[in-house]
Amino acid sequence: MKLTLATNEEINLLHSKYKRFNTHLLENPNELYNHTGIMDVFNRVLTEEEAFELLGEKHNLKYGANFSDTFTQLFHIEENGVYVHIYKKGLSKKAFKYKLSCLNRSEANIFRKLFSHSKGIYKIGDVEALVFLTKLSVTELYFVDFFFPSLDTVIIGNYDLSFPIYSNSIIGFNKCKEIIEENGLFIRQ
């Protein structure tokens, strides 16, 4: 599994492109991004009754492969590498230990290494690392922000498999949409 800390040069390039790394905390993403949507299993917002009936752990496991396949396809077309931001603030020791207990031994070691540095920007070096990070978000164990620089796009792990997608390029946004739809998912507004 290849997952390395981003170099200072890579971080500076990403910062000049995206302005912020903690994208998941944006209250109004339209201030920074021209094209926004939500990658989801459903093409519309569910009613409360539908959400209660349809969402949960089984839902996430059922559609997890669709998300892994989407991220893998995006990874393969990305010329400049895929990066992730691991937001490390606010995770208590107790929560950290719980998350480790939900992972197998090798995954727990990787997760530990992610938190062994104060920096939170990593470059994904292979599909195995990408799938691991996707799994963390799909299972709602830990959410990460995925940066696709050549597509000018960020995809944010989120609850109920409703992953916000922000892009400054209509070409990048449409390419993501095409791949997302190829994998049985939707971008809803």
Contacts in CASP RR format, 6 or more apart in sequence:
PFRMAT RR
TARGET T0000
AUTHOR 0000-0000-0000
METHOD contacts of the structure
MODEL  1
MKLTLATNEEINLLHSKYKRFNTHLLENPNELYNHTGIMDVFNRVLTEEE
AFELLGEKHNLKYGANFSDTFTQLFHIEENGVYVHIYKKGLSKKAFKYKL
SCLNRSEANIFRKLFSHSKGIYKIGDVEALVFLTKLSVTELYFVDFFFPS
LDTVIIGNYDLSFPIYSNSIIGFNKCKEIIEENGLFIRQ
1 106 0 8 1.000
1 110 0 8 1.000
1 126 0 8 1.000
1 128 0 8 1.000
1 129 0 8 1.000
1 132 0 8 1.000
2 124 0 8 1.000
2 125 0 8 1.000
2 126 0 8 1.000
2 128 0 8 1.000
2 129 0 8 1.000
3 110 0 8 1.000
3 113 0 8 1.000
3 114 0 8 1.000
3 122 0 8 1.000
3 123 0 8 1.000
3 124 0 8 1.000
3 125 0 8 1.000
3 129 0 8 1.000
3 132 0 8 1.000
3 133 0 8 1.000
4 122 0 8 1.000
4 123 0 8 1.000
4 125 0 8 1.000
5 117 0 8 1.000
5 119 0 8 1.000
5 120 0 8 1.000
5 121 0 8 1.000
5 122 0 8 1.000
5 123 0 8 1.000
6 14 0 8 1.000
6 83 0 8 1.000
6 119 0 8 1.000
6 121 0 8 1.000
6 122 0 8 1.000
6 123 0 8 1.000
10 83 0 8 1.000
10 121 0 8 1.000
10 123 0 8 1.000
11 119 0 8 1.000
11 121 0 8 1.000
13 149 0 8 1.000
14 21 0 8 1.000
14 83 0 8 1.000
14 121 0 8 1.000
14 147 0 8 1.000
14 149 0 8 1.000
15 21 0 8 1.000
17 149 0 8 1.000
17 152 0 8 1.000
17 168 0 8 1.000
18 32 0 8 1.000
18 147 0 8 1.000
18 154 0 8 1.000
19 32 0 8 1.000
20 26 0 8 1.000
20 32 0 8 1.000
21 85 0 8 1.000
21 120 0 8 1.000
21 121 0 8 1.000
21 145 0 8 1.000
22 85 0 8 1.000
22 87 0 8 1.000
22 145 0 8 1.000
23 29 0 8 1.000
23 85 0 8 1.000
23 145 0 8 1.000
23 154 0 8 1.000
23 156 0 8 1.000
23 166 0 8 1.000
24 87 0 8 1.000
24 143 0 8 1.000
24 145 0 8 1.000
24 156 0 8 1.000
24 157 0 8 1.000
24 158 0 8 1.000
24 164 0 8 1.000
25 87 0 8 1.000
26 32 0 8 1.000
26 166 0 8 1.000
29 36 0 8 1.000
29 164 0 8 1.000
29 166 0 8 1.000
30 36 0 8 1.000
32 166 0 8 1.000
32 168 0 8 1.000
33 154 0 8 1.000
33 166 0 8 1.000
33 167 0 8 1.000
33 168 0 8 1.000
34 167 0 8 1.000
34 168 0 8 1.000
34 169 0 8 1.000
34 170 0 8 1.000
35 166 0 8 1.000
35 167 0 8 1.000
35 168 0 8 1.000
35 169 0 8 1.000
35 170 0 8 1.000
35 173 0 8 1.000
36 164 0 8 1.000
36 165 0 8 1.000
36 166 0 8 1.000
36 167 0 8 1.000
36 189 0 8 1.000
37 164 0 8 1.000
37 165 0 8 1.000
37 166 0 8 1.000
37 187 0 8 1.000
37 188 0 8 1.000
37 189 0 8 1.000
38 162 0 8 1.000
38 163 0 8 1.000
38 164 0 8 1.000
38 165 0 8 1.000
38 187 0 8 1.000
38 188 0 8 1.000
38 189 0 8 1.000
39 67 0 8 1.000
39 70 0 8 1.000
39 155 0 8 1.000
39 162 0 8 1.000
39 163 0 8 1.000
39 164 0 8 1.000
39 165 0 8 1.000
39 176 0 8 1.000
39 180 0 8 1.000
39 185 0 8 1.000
39 186 0 8 1.000
39 187 0 8 1.000
40 161 0 8 1.000
40 162 0 8 1.000
40 163 0 8 1.000
40 185 0 8 1.000
40 186 0 8 1.000
40 187 0 8 1.000
40 188 0 8 1.000
41 59 0 8 1.000
41 63 0 8 1.000
41 66 0 8 1.000
41 161 0 8 1.000
41 185 0 8 1.000
41 186 0 8 1.000
42 186 0 8 1.000
42 188 0 8 1.000
43 186 0 8 1.000
43 188 0 8 1.000
44 188 0 8 1.000
45 188 0 8 1.000
46 54 0 8 1.000
46 55 0 8 1.000
51 160 0 8 1.000
55 160 0 8 1.000
56 160 0 8 1.000
57 139 0 8 1.000
59 160 0 8 1.000
59 161 0 8 1.000
60 138 0 8 1.000
60 139 0 8 1.000
60 140 0 8 1.000
60 160 0 8 1.000
60 161 0 8 1.000
61 139 0 8 1.000
63 138 0 8 1.000
63 161 0 8 1.000
63 185 0 8 1.000
64 134 0 8 1.000
64 135 0 8 1.000
64 138 0 8 1.000
64 161 0 8 1.000
66 183 0 8 1.000
66 184 0 8 1.000
66 185 0 8 1.000
67 134 0 8 1.000
67 137 0 8 1.000
67 138 0 8 1.000
67 161 0 8 1.000
67 163 0 8 1.000
67 183 0 8 1.000
67 185 0 8 1.000
68 131 0 8 1.000
68 134 0 8 1.000
68 135 0 8 1.000
68 138 0 8 1.000
69 183 0 8 1.000
70 179 0 8 1.000
70 180 0 8 1.000
70 183 0 8 1.000
70 185 0 8 1.000
71 130 0 8 1.000
71 131 0 8 1.000
71 134 0 8 1.000
71 146 0 8 1.000
71 155 0 8 1.000
72 127 0 8 1.000
72 130 0 8 1.000
72 131 0 8 1.000
73 179 0 8 1.000
73 182 0 8 1.000
73 183 0 8 1.000
74 82 0 8 1.000
74 148 0 8 1.000
74 151 0 8 1.000
74 155 0 8 1.000
74 176 0 8 1.000
74 179 0 8 1.000
75 81 0 8 1.000
75 82 0 8 1.000
75 124 0 8 1.000
75 127 0 8 1.000
75 130 0 8 1.000
77 150 0 8 1.000
77 151 0 8 1.000
77 175 0 8 1.000
77 179 0 8 1.000
78 148 0 8 1.000
78 149 0 8 1.000
78 150 0 8 1.000
78 151 0 8 1.000
79 150 0 8 1.000
80 149 0 8 1.000
80 150 0 8 1.000
81 123 0 8 1.000
81 124 0 8 1.000
81 125 0 8 1.000
81 148 0 8 1.000
81 149 0 8 1.000
81 150 0 8 1.000
82 123 0 8 1.000
82 124 0 8 1.000
82 125 0 8 1.000
82 130 0 8 1.000
82 146 0 8 1.000
82 147 0 8 1.000
82 148 0 8 1.000
83 121 0 8 1.000
83 122 0 8 1.000
83 123 0 8 1.000
83 124 0 8 1.000
83 146 0 8 1.000
83 147 0 8 1.000
83 149 0 8 1.000
84 121 0 8 1.000
84 122 0 8 1.000
84 124 0 8 1.000
84 133 0 8 1.000
84 144 0 8 1.000
84 145 0 8 1.000
84 146 0 8 1.000
84 147 0 8 1.000
85 120 0 8 1.000
85 121 0 8 1.000
85 144 0 8 1.000
85 145 0 8 1.000
85 147 0 8 1.000
86 114 0 8 1.000
86 115 0 8 1.000
86 120 0 8 1.000
86 121 0 8 1.000
86 122 0 8 1.000
86 142 0 8 1.000
86 144 0 8 1.000
87 120 0 8 1.000
87 143 0 8 1.000
87 144 0 8 1.000
87 145 0 8 1.000
88 115 0 8 1.000
88 118 0 8 1.000
88 120 0 8 1.000
91 99 0 8 1.000
91 115 0 8 1.000
96 115 0 8 1.000
99 111 0 8 1.000
99 141 0 8 1.000
99 142 0 8 1.000
100 108 0 8 1.000
100 111 0 8 1.000
100 112 0 8 1.000
102 139 0 8 1.000
102 141 0 8 1.000
103 111 0 8 1.000
103 141 0 8 1.000
107 132 0 8 1.000
110 129 0 8 1.000
110 132 0 8 1.000
111 136 0 8 1.000
111 142 0 8 1.000
114 120 0 8 1.000
114 122 0 8 1.000
124 130 0 8 1.000
124 133 0 8 1.000
133 144 0 8 1.000
133 146 0 8 1.000
135 141 0 8 1.000
136 142 0 8 1.000
136 143 0 8 1.000
136 144 0 8 1.000
137 143 0 8 1.000
137 144 0 8 1.000
137 157 0 8 1.000
137 158 0 8 1.000
137 163 0 8 1.000
138 161 0 8 1.000
140 159 0 8 1.000
143 156 0 8 1.000
143 157 0 8 1.000
143 158 0 8 1.000
144 157 0 8 1.000
145 154 0 8 1.000
145 155 0 8 1.000
145 156 0 8 1.000
145 157 0 8 1.000
146 154 0 8 1.000
146 155 0 8 1.000
146 156 0 8 1.000
146 157 0 8 1.000
147 153 0 8 1.000
147 154 0 8 1.000
148 154 0 8 1.000
148 155 0 8 1.000
148 172 0 8 1.000
148 176 0 8 1.000
151 167 0 8 1.000
151 169 0 8 1.000
151 171 0 8 1.000
151 172 0 8 1.000
151 173 0 8 1.000
151 175 0 8 1.000
151 176 0 8 1.000
152 167 0 8 1.000
152 168 0 8 1.000
152 169 0 8 1.000
152 172 0 8 1.000
153 165 0 8 1.000
153 166 0 8 1.000
153 167 0 8 1.000
153 168 0 8 1.000
153 169 0 8 1.000
153 172 0 8 1.000
153 173 0 8 1.000
153 176 0 8 1.000
154 165 0 8 1.000
154 166 0 8 1.000
154 167 0 8 1.000
155 163 0 8 1.000
155 164 0 8 1.000
155 165 0 8 1.000
155 176 0 8 1.000
156 163 0 8 1.000
156 164 0 8 1.000
156 165 0 8 1.000
156 166 0 8 1.000
157 163 0 8 1.000
157 164 0 8 1.000
158 164 0 8 1.000
165 173 0 8 1.000
165 176 0 8 1.000
165 187 0 8 1.000
167 173 0 8 1.000
167 176 0 8 1.000
176 187 0 8 1.000
177 187 0 8 1.000
180 186 0 8 1.000
180 187 0 8 1.000
181 187 0 8 1.000
END
